[in-house]
């Protein structure tokens, strides 16, 4: 029975929680066999049943509230990693006119959504961030929609 919670923790929350739980379950199984209360095949069957049952009914944990609230926001929201978009919500896609697939492509040129008159400002801001210098968490710049139409954008960093 010790393997069912271990399988659940692995499937639901990942290996970081599953490994310690499996180690504990393995110790319990060893002690049951060592004390002659079970055979090794009882432990193996318990582990297989726990693993299989967990695979059938366990769903991976996700921050659904975050995705529901942020994805449906009337504000454009995105996550940047290493200078590229790793996630964008529907409103941001509508604002700039690009799909999520286009925006999250590592080769996507950020200059295509930045107005020419704002590129120097954003490049300087990026240099300051990379140098560890303080920057304002809110700023405005000229942005571009797909097709070239300019609009004013306000950004808040969180």
C-alpha positions as CSV (number, residue, x, y, z in Angstrom):
1,X,0.0,0.0,0.0
2,X,3.0,2.3,0.5
3,X,3.6,2.6,-3.3
4,X,0.2,4.1,-4.2
5,X,1.0,7.5,-2.5
6,X,4.5,7.5,-3.9
7,X,3.1,7.0,-7.4
8,X,0.5,9.7,-6.9
9,X,3.2,12.2,-5.7
10,X,5.4,11.4,-8.7
11,X,2.6,11.7,-11.2
12,X,1.0,14.8,-9.6
13,X,3.9,16.9,-8.5
14,X,7.0,15.4,-10.3
15,X,10.1,13.5,-9.4
16,X,11.1,15.9,-6.7
17,X,8.3,14.6,-4.5
18,X,8.1,11.2,-6.0
19,X,11.7,10.0,-5.4
20,X,11.6,10.5,-1.6
21,X,8.2,8.9,-1.5
22,X,9.4,5.9,-3.5
23,X,12.5,5.6,-1.3
24,X,10.2,5.5,1.8
25,X,7.9,3.0,0.1
26,X,10.8,0.8,-0.8
27,X,12.0,0.8,2.8
28,X,8.6,-0.2,4.0
29,X,8.5,-3.0,1.4
30,X,11.9,-4.2,2.5
31,X,11.0,-4.2,6.1
32,X,7.7,-6.2,5.4
33,X,9.7,-8.9,3.5
34,X,12.5,-8.9,6.1
35,X,10.0,-9.4,8.9
36,X,8.4,-12.2,7.0
37,X,5.1,-10.5,6.8
38,X,5.0,-10.4,3.0
39,X,6.8,-12.1,0.1
40,X,8.8,-10.1,-2.4
41,X,6.1,-10.7,-5.1
42,X,3.5,-9.1,-2.8
43,X,5.6,-5.9,-2.7
44,X,6.1,-6.0,-6.4
45,X,2.4,-6.5,-7.1
46,X,1.6,-3.6,-4.7
47,X,4.0,-1.3,-6.5
48,X,2.6,-2.3,-9.9
49,X,-1.0,-1.7,-8.8
50,X,-0.2,1.6,-7.2
51,X,1.8,2.8,-10.2
52,X,-0.9,1.7,-12.7
53,X,-3.8,3.1,-10.7
54,X,-2.0,6.4,-10.3
55,X,-1.3,6.6,-14.0
56,X,-5.0,6.1,-14.8
57,X,-6.5,8.7,-12.4
58,X,-3.9,11.3,-11.5
59,X,-3.7,14.6,-13.3
60,X,-0.6,16.7,-13.3
61,X,-0.8,19.7,-11.0
62,X,-1.0,23.0,-12.8
63,X,-1.6,26.5,-11.6
64,X,-5.0,26.7,-13.3
65,X,-6.1,29.8,-11.5
66,X,-3.1,31.6,-12.9
67,X,-3.8,30.5,-16.4
68,X,-7.5,31.2,-16.2
69,X,-7.1,34.7,-14.7
70,X,-4.1,35.8,-16.8
71,X,-5.1,34.2,-20.1
72,X,-8.5,35.9,-19.9
73,X,-7.1,39.3,-18.8
74,X,-8.0,42.4,-20.7
75,X,-4.4,43.4,-20.4
76,X,-1.7,42.0,-22.7
77,X,0.5,39.6,-20.6
78,X,3.7,37.8,-21.5
79,X,6.6,36.0,-19.9
80,X,10.1,36.7,-21.2
81,X,13.0,34.3,-20.8
82,X,16.4,35.0,-22.1
83,X,15.1,37.8,-24.4
84,X,12.4,35.7,-26.0
85,X,8.7,35.2,-25.2
86,X,8.0,31.9,-23.5
87,X,4.3,32.5,-23.0
88,X,1.8,35.2,-24.2
89,X,-1.9,35.6,-23.4
90,X,-4.7,36.0,-26.0
91,X,-5.0,39.8,-25.4
92,X,-1.3,40.3,-26.1
93,X,-1.6,38.3,-29.3
94,X,-4.5,40.6,-30.3
95,X,-2.6,43.7,-29.5
96,X,0.4,42.9,-31.7
97,X,-1.4,40.8,-34.3
98,X,0.9,37.8,-34.0
99,X,-0.1,34.3,-32.9
100,X,1.4,32.6,-29.8
101,X,3.4,30.3,-32.1
102,X,4.9,33.2,-33.9
103,X,5.7,35.1,-30.7
104,X,7.2,32.2,-28.8
105,X,9.4,31.1,-31.6
106,X,13.0,31.7,-30.3
107,X,13.8,33.3,-33.7
108,X,11.0,35.9,-33.4
109,X,12.6,39.3,-33.9
110,X,11.6,41.6,-31.0
111,X,12.2,44.6,-33.3
112,X,9.1,43.6,-35.3
113,X,6.9,44.8,-32.4
114,X,9.0,47.7,-31.4
115,X,8.6,51.1,-33.1
116,X,11.9,52.4,-34.6
117,X,11.8,55.5,-32.3
118,X,11.7,53.3,-29.2
119,X,14.4,50.8,-30.1
120,X,17.3,52.8,-28.6
121,X,15.4,53.3,-25.4
122,X,14.6,49.6,-25.0
123,X,18.2,48.6,-25.9
124,X,19.5,50.9,-23.2
125,X,16.9,49.5,-20.7
126,X,18.0,45.9,-21.6
127,X,21.7,46.8,-21.0
128,X,20.8,48.4,-17.6
129,X,18.9,45.3,-16.6
130,X,21.7,43.0,-17.7
131,X,24.3,45.1,-15.8
132,X,22.2,44.8,-12.6
133,X,21.3,48.5,-12.5
134,X,18.0,49.6,-11.2
135,X,15.2,50.4,-13.7
136,X,11.7,51.6,-13.3
137,X,9.1,48.8,-13.1
138,X,6.7,50.8,-15.3
139,X,7.6,52.4,-18.7
140,X,6.0,53.4,-22.0
141,X,7.3,52.8,-25.5
142,X,6.1,52.8,-29.1
143,X,5.0,49.3,-30.2
144,X,4.2,47.9,-33.6
145,X,1.4,45.7,-34.8
146,X,1.9,43.1,-37.5
147,X,1.5,45.0,-40.7
148,X,3.4,48.1,-39.3
149,X,0.8,50.1,-37.5
150,X,2.3,51.9,-34.4
151,X,0.6,52.1,-31.0
152,X,1.6,53.3,-27.5
153,X,2.3,50.6,-25.0
154,X,2.7,50.8,-21.3
155,X,4.6,48.0,-19.5
156,X,4.5,47.0,-15.8
157,X,7.1,44.5,-14.7
158,X,6.1,42.1,-12.0
